[in-house]
Amino acid sequence: MLNIEAITFFMSKKTKLENLSKIYGIGNHSFLIIKKKIGANCRLKNLFIKELHLTNSNQLLFNIKTEKKLKMDTKESINYLKKLKSFKGIRHKLGYPCRGQRTHTNAKTAKKLKNKF
């Protein structure tokens, strides 16, 4: 479980709730969902946010996949595709784009880095 108090906040002008978007796996959309469920005004300073809002946000963050869980899930899914030897798995293994982008004129840096090793 993530603890909001343990996270180092980079921007001193922003509130603690606004800094939730710095966590890996929480973007603008999930931040808006959290803000609506908590019912807090995000324009308030750190001192004026109630402890109730912080505890509610901790409970909501517990249900969302963030940080290590999310990274491990993506690694597992890529390794599963490699194990199946599917088209996407082979493209991941070779280091080429796997979502249909062209490689004739683009993705040359990925090709160069893979060929050197």
Helices and strands as residue ranges (DSSP letters): G 4-6, G 18-22, H 28-38, G 46-48, H 51-63, H 67-84, H 87-94, H 108-116
